[in-house]
Amino acid sequence: MTQAGPSDETLVAALARGERLAFSLLYKRHAASVLKFAFRLVGTDGLSEDILQETFLTLWSKRTSVRLVGDSVLPWLLVTCRNHSSNAVRKLARRRTEPLPDDIPSPMDAAADTDWLRAEWAQLSPIDRRVCELCLVDGLSYAQAAAQLNITTSAVAKRMQRSRARLREASVDRAQ
């Protein structure tokens, strides 16, 4: 396909010198192709248009380092568009939310659901309860908890192991 006006190679060289007319001509020449490609990648008009703008903004910001492989800047634009599309899709995936099911328990149900845990917690010895508070609630390491309680690190580890086993067993018993 022949194009009217200067070649992409000439326009990219002019773009590197900061000539805005070259940028405008490249945009008019390739925007439709980039937009179609972006739409195929992300599937929505609004996001495709944003990616088109990001792609050409990148062309402008990297104008002095754009290198053509052949005589067209379109492959460079499409690779840049693909990169922006991938970033946009990843960002959407991180922000995606799922609708909440209709059968969510009320806060009162959730509080009642933890009564068994409170009962098991209360049955731990005072030192085991304190070890669990320091390590599980306060986030201290075993060594830090041992120093605070004036016991050995291995004693803290053993107490945590026993407490976790007891709570795990109670949880399994409750589920059955």
N, C-alpha and C positions, 0 to 999 in steps of 0.2 A: 504494500500500500504506500503510495507516495503521499508526502505531506507538504502542504504549502508553507512557504516561509523557510527560515533557517533550520538547519539540522539540530537534533538534540545535542550533538557534540558541540556545536557553536553556541547554543543556548546555555549549556552547562559551563562552558568557559566564561561566558558573559555573566552568568550567575555567580561564579567564583569571584568576579570583580565587584559583585554587589549590585548588579543592574537589575532593577525591579521589573523592567519590561520583560526580561528573559524569564524571570520567575512566573510572571503572568502568562506568558506564551506557553510555558511548560505546563502550567496548571490547566489552561484551556485545552491543551492537546491531550493530557493524560488523566484528568480528574474523573471522567466517566468510567474509564477502565479500572482505575483504583477503587472507585466507589462500588462497582459491580463485584470486584474481587473481595472487598471488605464485607459486603452483604453476604456473599457465599460463605465467608468464614464465621460471621457472627449472627446472621439471620434476622437482624432488626435494622430498620431504617435509621433511627436516631443514633444508635451506636455506630453504624456504618459511616454516617456523616461525620461523627466525632473522630473516627479513625482516619477518614480521609483528611480532615484538617490536621490531625497529629502527624500524618505521613508527610504532608507538604510543609508543615512547620519544621519537621526534622530535615527535610530537603534544604530549607532555608538556613537552618542553624548549622548544617554540615556542608554547606555549599562549597567550601574551599577544599574539602576532602572527598567529594563524590568522584568516583572513578567509573567510567563506563566500560562495560565488557561488550564490545560491539558498537553499534552506532545509536543505540536508544537508551534513555534513562529509565524506561519503563521497568525493566527487570529489577533495577535498584529500588524503584518505588514499590514494586510488588513485594519484595523481600522485607522492606521497611514496614509496609502495610501488614504483612503476615505477623511480624514481631509485635506491632502495636495491637493487633487483633488477639494474639495469644495472651498478651498482658491483660487486655480488657476481659477476656474470658476467665482468666485466673482470678482477677479481682472480683468479678461477678460471682464466681463459685465460692469465694471466701465469704461473701456477703449474703449468699443465698439463705433464705429462711424457709423452714417447713411450717405449714399450718399446724396449729396445735390440735390434737384430737379432742373430740367432744367429751370424752370420758376422763378428763384430768381430775384427779382427786382434789378436793378442797384443801386449803391449808389446815383445817381442823383434822381431816383424815390423815394428812401427812404427819401432824403432831402425834396423833394416836398411833401411827405406824412406828414411831420411834420410842414409844413407851417401853417396849421390850429391851431396847438398847440401854435406856436409862437404868432399867432394873438390873441388867447384867453389869453395867458400869458400877452401880452401887455395891455389887457383891465382890468386886475386886478389893484386894487389901489396900489400905491407905497408901502404902508405898508404891504398889503397882498402878493405882489410879494416878498418883503424882507423876510417875514415870511416863505413863500414857499422855497425860496432859502436856508435859514438857516436850515430848517427842512428836506426838501426833497433832496437838492443838497449837502449841507454840512454835513448832518446827525446829526445835533444837536437835543437834546431832547427839548420838549416844554419848560421846565424850563430854559434850557440854552438859548434858543432863547428869552424867555421873559426877562431874565436878560440882555441880550445884547441890546434888544430894549427898555428896561425900561418900560415894560408893564406887566400885570399879565399873569400867566400861563393859566388861563381860557380864557383870551382874545386871546392868541396864539391858543389854542385849537379850539375856535369858528371860528377864521379866517381860520384855516386850514380846518375845516369842510365845511365852505362856499366855499372856493377855490376848494377843491376836488369835491364838488357837482357840481360846475360850469363847471369844466373841464370834469367831467364824463358826464354831460348833453351834452356838446359840442361833446364829443366823440360819444355818442349815436346818436345825430342828424346827425353827419357826416356819420355814418355807414348806415343810412337809406336812 
